[in-house]
Amino acid sequence: MPANNPTATAQEYTAEACFSCRIKKRKCDKQIPACSRCRRVDQQCLYGMSAGGVYGTIVPFTDNKLCNPSSNHVSPKLERASPPLVGWGSCRQCYKLKKRCDKAYPSCSRCKRLDAPCAYERLQRLRLFSSQHLLSFELPPMNIIALKPSYPVESRPYIPALVQSFQERMGLSALPVEIDSLAYYMRCSWIQRALVDPCLFHATLYAASAQLDTLRATTAAGMATPNPVTLYHQTEAIIAVNSRIVSSKVLDDATIAAVLLLVITGSLQNDDQATEVHRLGLTQMVAMRGGLKALGFDGVLSRMVQMNMVLPAVVFDQLDAFLVDGICLPAASSNLPGWALEKLGHGTSGNPSVRFHMTAIFAHVWELLLAVDCGEDENGEYQFDFATGQFILDGEWPRSESLPLDLSKSEAAMVKACQVALRILRYLLDDRLPPPQRTEMLVAMVEELKSHISSSDPESWLQYAPHASLWVTTLGLAVSDDVQGRLWFLMHERCVVMSIKDTQPAPHEMVWACYRWMRQLIHVRSVAWTGSV
């Protein structure tokens, strides 16, 4: 019984902290029907018994049985300490340090002693929201305990669907991704942090709703009608950010993450003015915190900022855009197909016919880019060797032929998309052809490329070569003259870039370098053909 109220009866308190205080790792006064923290922020307060290290039966503060002293309801108690997660492996921190882990939940003793975040890989792989929009955890042996989620904002019927959509698009929650990739983090920890922070939660819902709006708009080949749900959460996120800027000298990671989502989503909504305002605000916030290295979220927020600051530069075709901390290091245009070749060479799963055709295509792409790319001059302009490229263009190359019948529909569409992308690249590199200024030939090839991309799914790209998806998307971005066309390729890339672990150079740096290279290639071809400057 808490010392601050010695006259309280046993039924007014519980021996276990509430759900919200546990997630935030805050001290809970354990009052029933709601602790003082939850009452102060006017949010739902949930209590529950611990079972196998995971929350069990949840009792909302609106339960009349708890509010009625004469009820026979027994207050839930923590009868024993959470047992170790036997058979679930060491936590991520102990695994990296090669230390023995006692596998206690929610935090092992080592992480608790070091005050470090403790995460178990198998637990974090579980999807937070089921198709019935219930928060559920899987326990060995296969005990499912469904919990109603508690939101840091006013609950609305559409919220679970938006949260699930965010995890499916940003976290690729239905697909296997590399551990420590951004998608892995987005599906595991991002939502957990957003569920206890109103500002970040509003920004997350805004991003999810706007992504659906943009997807509908690009599919319909036109801008969608403003969605009241999108506008509401956009407004609430901006109000919350402004309030924190006024009241705080040092902004926390959740606020910076919310502004990052405003930058990303403003780009997807084709709102260049709002995007620029949020982008400049984000750079100032990062500088106030001491740079990218000072950001938290286990280092993931820094990677998110670096990757997504490239997004507005690509959407609005700003080749000289200012980017945070000089993140766009020089990277050769052949890096993306080079990484795709390496992934294809090391892979053993899947259909061998797919790997054979994909390897032939990207070997030719890589050869062409190496031959034509002469690097940058002292002014930062790319130089091109069209004469050497002609020798390769006139030789043998993997033409579009009939594919084996044992390929799935998605696999066949993926290979065909890569074949069409190769044809587009060959067109761009051949200076004997008319310049690529939306000629009928180029328009037809781009439409064919879109058709094959739409018929493929991200699982096929992830299985064989995610870098191949990035290269095909980057090519589509480069040959699109308008924002709407570039948004189509960005939305249909489906965040495959986030499934890749951080490499050197990073995936977004390779995308940015390849995009700039091809945009300058198109410009040089046009100038050379017309003889104008």
N, C-alpha and C positions, 0 to 999 in steps of 0.2 A: 504494500500500500504506500503511495507516495507520501513523503514526509511533509509536504506543504499543506496537507489537509488530513490531519490525524483523526478527524471526526467522520470522515467519509465511510460509507458502507462498502462492503466487498463488491456489491453489484454495480457500483458507480465507476469501477475501474477494471481494467484487464491487465494481466501480467505480460502482455505482448504489445509491442509498438504497432501503430497503424500502418497500413500498406504504403501510404504516401511518405511518412517519416522514414520508413525502412529504405525506400528507394533513394530518398534524398540523403540518407545517413545522418538524420537529425535526431536530436533527443525528443522523445515523445512523452507527454505527461499522461497518456493512456486513459484519458477521461472518456466516459461513455455518457451520451451517445456519440460525441465527437470530441477529439482532442482540441486543445486551444489553437494549435497551428492551423488546422483545417477550418476551424470556425473563423479565424482571423482573415483567411483568404477566401472564405465562403465556397469551399469545395467539399465534395463528398468524402467522408471519412470511413475507411473500411478496416475492419479487424478480422483476423482469421487465425486458426490454429496451424502450427507448423507440422507438416507431414512429409517425412523424407527429405527435408531441406527445401520444400516448396510450399507456398501458401495453400492452405486447405479451404475449409468452408469460410466464405466471406459473409460478414454481417454488415449491411449498410447502416449508417446512423439513423436512417428513417424507419428502421424496424421498430414497430410498436412494442414488441416483446421486451426490447432493451429499455425502452422509455417507461415501461410499466413496472414498478417495484414489486407488485404482487404476482408477477408472472413467474411461472415455473422454469423459465429459461435460465440456463446456467451460463455464466459468463465464460467465454472461451479462454483457455489458459495454455501457456507453453509448458507442457508437462515434462519435456526433456529437451536437451540440446539437439540441434540439427545433426543427424548422423552424417558421416562422410559419404560422398558419392562413389561408392564402390563400383569399379568397372567403367568409370567415366573418364579415366585418365587424369593426368596432372593439369593444373590450371595453366593458362598461357604463360604467365610470368615465371613460374617454376620450371616449365618446360624450356623456355629460352635460357634461363640461368643454369639449367641442368642440375636443379636442386630437388631434394625429396619433398613431395607435396602430401600433406595430410588429407587433402580433398574435402575439407570442410566447406559447407555452404551456409551463407552466401559468399564467405571469404575464407580462404585457408589461413592458417595461423601466420605464415610467412608474409603474405600480402597484408594481413591486418597489422602485423608488427611494423612493416615498412610504410603503412598507409598508402598502398598502391592498389590500383584497380585490379580486381580478381575476376577472371572470366574463364569459363569452361567451354571448350570448343563445341562439344556435342550439345550442350544446353543452348548455346547461341545459334546453332544451326536450325533449331526448331522455329517454325513460323509463329510469330506472336499472335496472329489473328487467323482463325479458322474461317471456312466458307460461311459459317453461321455467325461470323463477326463476334466470336467470343474469344477472350484471352485464355489460352490453354497451354499447359506444359505436359510433357510426356515423362512419366516416371518409370523406371524399371521396377517391377515387370508390367509394363503396358497399362498403368493406371492413369486414366485421364481425369483431370480435375478442371472443370470449366470455371473461369472467374469472369465476372463482369468488370470491364475496364473502367477506371476512374479517370476522368478528363480534368485538366486544369482550367477548362473553360466551360461555359454552359453547354450541356449535352444536347446534341441535335441528331435526328435519325440518320442523316447521311454521313456522319463522321466516321463510323467503322469502315464504310466502303471507300472513303477517301484515304484513310490510313492504309488499307490493304492495297489500294492502287499505287500509293507512294512507295510501298515496299516492293511491289511487283515491278515497277518501272525503274526506280532508283536502286533498289537492292536485288533485283532479279531473283526474288524470293522463291520462285518455283524452279530455279535452275541451279546446278552445281557451279560454284565460283571458287576461285583460288582464295585460300585463307590469307588474311591480311590485305585483301583487295578492298577498295572502297565500297563495292557492292556488299561484301561480307559485313563490313561495319554498318552500312546503312540499314541492313535488314535486322541487325542485332541490337546495337546500342543507340542509334540515333532516335528511334521511336521511344525508347526507354527514357532518354533525356527529355524529349519533347513532351512526354506525358506528365512531367512534373514542372514544366516551364510554360506559362501561358503565351509568352511572346514567341518562342520557338514553335509552339504547337500551332498557333495561328499561321505562322509563316509556312509551316509544313503542309497544313491544309490548303493554304493558298496555292502553293506550288503544285500539289496534287490536282486540284481543281483546274488550274490554268493549263496543266499538261493535257488533261482530257479535252479542254476547249481547243487547244492548238491542234491536237490530233484530229478532232472533228473538222476544224477549219481547213487543214491541209488535205484531208480526204475529200472535202467538198470543193476544193480549189477556190476558196474564198474565206474572208474573215468571218468568224462566228459572231453571233449576237452576244453582247456582254452578259455574262452569267452572274446573277445576283449573289450566288454562293461565293464565287471567286472574288467579286468586288467587296463583299462583307469581310472575308478573312484577310484580304489585302489591306483594307482600311484598318482593321484591328491590329494587324501586325505592325503597320507603320506608326499607329498611335502608341503602341507598347514600346517600340524602339525609341521614338522621340521622348517618351516619358523617362526612359532609362538614361538617355543621353543627358537630359536636364538634371536628373537626380543623382547620377553617379559620376565620379571622377575617373574610375577605372571600369571599363565595360567588361562584363564576363563573357565567357566563350559562347554561351547560349544566345546572347544578343548579337554577337558577331556572326554566328551561324545563321541567325534569322535574316540579317542584312545580306548575307551571301545568297540565300534563297530568293531574296528580292531581286538581286542582280540576275540570277539565272532565269527567273520567271519573267522579268521584264524583257529579257532578250527573246524568250519564246513568244511573248505577246506582241513583239514588234514595236515596243515602246522605247525608242532610242533615248528620248529625253529623260524618262524616269530611270532607265538603266544607267545612264551616265551619272545621274545624281547619286544613285545607290552605289555605283562603282567607286566614285570619288570618296563617298562617305566610308566605304569599306577600307580603302587604302589608308585613310586617316586613322581609322580605328586600329588597324593592324600596326601602324606606326606608333600610336599611343601605347600599345601593349608591348612595344619593343621589338617588333618584327615578327615574321612568320614562325620562327623557332620558339617564340614565347607563347604561342597558342596551345590550347589543351586538346581535349577530346582524344587523348592518347596519340597525339601527333597527326590524327586524321584530318582535323580541321585545316591544318596548314596545306595538306595535299589537296583538299577540296577547294580551297581558295585558289591555289595555283592552277588547278585544272580548269576551273570554271570561269576564271578571269579571261581565258582564251575565248570563251563562248560568245560574248558580245562582239569581240573583234572579228570573229568569223561571220556571225549573223549579219552585222552591218558593214562587212567588208572593209574593216579599218586596218590596213596593212601596216600602218605606222602607229598603231595604238600603244598607249602607255600601259605596261603590265607590272604587276606587283613584284618588287624585289628582283627585277631582271630575270624572270623565270624562263623566258624564251631563249634559251641558249642555242647557238647554232647547231643544227642537226641536219644531216644529209637527207635529201629527198628520197633516197633509196632505203632508209632505215625501216620504214613500215613493211615494204615487201621483203626486206631481209629478215626481219623478225618473223614474218609469216612463213617464209621458207624454213627457218629453224624449227618453228612449231610443227610444221608439216613433216619435217624429217625425223623429229623425235617421237611423233605420235605413233601409236600402235593400235588404238581402238578405231572402230568405225569401218566404213567400207573402203577397201584398198583402191577401188576405181576412183573414188572421190579424191583421195590423196594423190593418185597418179595425175589426174587432170589438173588439180589445183597446183601441184608442184610444177608442172610444165608451164602453166600460165604465169606463175609468179617468178619463175626463173627467167622468163622472157621479159617480164616487167622490170625486174632487177637489172638485167643486162642493158635494157634500153636507158634506164635512168642513170646508170653508171657511165654510159657512153656519152650522154648528152649533158649531164650536169658537170659544169666546170667550176662550181663554187661561186663565192661572192667576191666582188672587187672591193676596192678600198672605200667605196661609197655605200657598200651594203647591197648592191644590185647583183642579182644572179646572172651568170654568164652561161651561154648554151652553145654546144658544138653540134649544130644540125648536120654538118657534113659527115661526121662519124656515125651519127644516128641513121643516116640514109643507108649505110652498108648493112646495118642490122634490119632495118625496115624492109629492104629488098630481099632478105634471106628467108629461110624457113621460119615459120612461127606457128604456135598451136592454134589452128583455126577452129571455128565452131563446127563441130561434127556431131553426129548422133551419139548420145550418151548411152551407157549400158542400161538395160532394163531393170537391173537389181537396185537402182538408186531410188530412195524415197522421193516424194514430191518436193520436200524441202531441200534435200541434198541436190537434186537436179536443178532447182531454182538457184541455189547458192553457186553452183559451178557455172551456170549460164550467166549469172550476174557478173562473175569474175571475168568471163569471156567477153561480155559486152564492155566492161570497164577497160579491158585490154584494147579493144578496138577503138574506144574513145581516146585512150592514151596515144595510140599509134597515129590517130588523126591529128592530135595536138602537136606531136613531134615532127610531123612531115611538113616542112615549110614549102613543099611544092604544091600543096593543096590550098584552097581558099582559107582565109583566117577564120577561126572558130567564133564568129559573131552570130550565134544562133542561126546558123545555116540549116536548111531543111534536113540535111544528112545528120547533123549533130542533134537536132531536135528529136529526130526519130530514134537515134541511139539512146538518148537520155530517157525517153519515154519507155523504151524497151528495158533499160536498166531499172527503172522504177517498178515495172511490172514484175521482174524477177525478184527484186528485193522484197516486194509485198508478198510474194508467194513463198518466201523462205521464212524460217523462224530463228530466233536468237540461239536456240539450243544447238542447231547445226553449226553456226558460226563459232560458238564457244567450244564445241567438241573438236573441230578441225583446226581452225586458225582465227582467233579473235582479231589479230592484227590485220588479217585480210579484210575483215568487215570494216575496220577503221580506214584502210586504204581506199576501198570502194566508196565509202561514205565521203571521204575527203575529196576524191575525184568528182563526185556528184556535187559537192559544195562549190568546188572551183569552177565548174562549167555552168553553174546557175547564176544568172545575171540579176535576179531579184531576191528580196528577202524571203518571199513566200516559197520560192524554189529551194532555198537553202534550209528553211525550216522543215520542209518535207524530208530532206535527207537526215537532218538532225533527229527528228522525231522517230524515223524508221530505223535509225541506228540502234535505238532501244537501250542505250546506256551500256552497250557491250564493253565500251572503254573502261567502265568502272569495275569490270570483272577481272582485270589484269593487275597483278601485283606491280608495285612501283619498280621501274627498270631504269637503266641509264642508257640513253636519255629516256625521260618519262614519256608515257604514251601521248599526253597532251602536247609535249614539245615536238614529238614526231609529227603529230597531226598539224600543228601550227606551221612547222617548217615546210612540210609537204604542200600545205594549202598555199602559203606565200609563194613557193616555187612555181606551182602551176598557174597561179594568178598572174605572176610576172611573165611566165611563158606565153600565156594567152595575149598579154599586152604586147610583148616583143613581136609575136607573130603578126598581130594586127598592124603594128607600126611598120614592120618590114614590108608587108603586102601593099599598104596604102602609100608608103613613103612619107607619111606625116609624123609629126611628133606628138 
